[in-house]
Amino acid sequence: MNTDQFKGKWVQFKGEVKKQWGKFTDDDLMQIEGDYDKFVGRVQERYGEKKEEVVRWADDWYRQQGQPSPGQREAQRPR
C-alpha cells in the first residue's frame, strides 16, 4: 500500500483508533493525519505500547479491510 492509499483509509482508521485508544485527542489525529510512523509513535508515547503490538493491531485492522497491512508492505520492500 502506498502513502496515498494509507491516507485514503485514514478517515476509517482514525475512528477505530479512537475506539481502541480513547486518550487520543482530535489534535493528535490531526497531527498524525495518515502518517503511519506518526501513528505508531503517538500510540507508544501516549500508552507505552510496544511498537510490535501497535503494528500487529494495525495489521489486523488492515487485513479486515482486505488491504495489505503497513507491516506487510515493509516486508515486501526490496532491501
C-alpha positions as CSV (number, residue, x, y, z in Angstrom):
1,M,0.0,0.0,0.0
2,N,1.4,3.4,-0.9
3,T,1.1,6.6,1.1
4,D,-1.9,7.8,-0.8
5,Q,-3.8,4.6,-0.1
6,F,-3.0,4.8,3.6
7,K,-4.2,8.4,3.7
8,G,-7.4,7.2,1.9
9,K,-8.1,4.7,4.6
10,W,-7.2,7.2,7.4
11,V,-10.7,8.5,7.8
12,Q,-12.0,5.0,8.5
13,F,-8.9,4.0,10.5
14,K,-9.0,7.0,12.9
15,G,-12.4,6.0,14.1
16,E,-11.0,2.7,15.1
17,V,-8.0,4.4,16.7
18,K,-10.4,6.4,18.9
19,K,-12.2,3.3,19.9
20,Q,-9.0,1.4,20.7
21,W,-7.1,4.2,22.4
22,G,-9.5,6.7,24.0
23,K,-6.8,9.1,25.1
24,F,-6.2,10.2,21.5
25,T,-7.4,13.8,21.0
26,D,-8.7,15.3,17.8
27,D,-5.4,17.3,17.8
28,D,-3.4,14.0,17.9
29,L,-5.3,12.7,15.0
30,M,-4.8,15.9,13.0
31,Q,-1.1,15.7,13.7
32,I,-0.9,12.1,12.6
33,E,-3.2,12.7,9.5
34,G,-2.5,9.5,7.7
35,D,1.2,9.1,8.5
36,Y,1.7,5.5,9.7
37,D,5.0,6.2,11.5
38,K,3.5,9.2,13.4
39,F,0.6,6.9,14.4
40,V,2.8,4.2,15.8
41,G,4.9,6.8,17.6
42,R,2.0,8.6,19.1
43,V,0.5,5.3,20.5
44,Q,3.8,4.4,22.0
45,E,4.1,7.9,23.5
46,R,0.6,8.0,25.0
47,Y,0.2,4.4,26.1
48,G,3.7,2.9,26.4
49,E,2.7,0.2,24.0
50,K,5.4,-1.8,22.3
51,K,5.9,-1.0,18.6
52,E,5.2,-4.6,17.7
53,E,1.9,-4.6,19.5
54,V,0.8,-1.4,17.7
55,V,1.9,-2.7,14.3
56,R,0.1,-6.0,15.0
57,W,-3.2,-4.2,15.8
58,A,-2.9,-2.0,12.7
59,D,-2.1,-5.1,10.6
60,D,-5.1,-6.9,11.9
61,W,-7.3,-3.9,11.1
62,Y,-6.0,-3.7,7.5
63,R,-6.5,-7.4,7.0
64,Q,-10.1,-7.0,8.0
65,Q,-10.4,-4.3,5.3
66,G,-8.9,-6.6,2.7
67,Q,-5.9,-4.3,2.2
68,P,-2.2,-5.2,2.6
69,S,-1.0,-4.0,6.0
70,P,1.7,-1.5,6.5
71,G,3.8,-4.2,8.2
72,Q,3.3,-6.4,5.1
73,R,4.4,-3.5,3.0
74,E,7.7,-3.2,4.9
75,A,8.3,-7.0,4.5
76,Q,7.7,-6.8,0.7
77,R,10.1,-3.9,0.1
78,P,13.4,-4.9,-1.6
79,R,16.4,-4.2,0.6
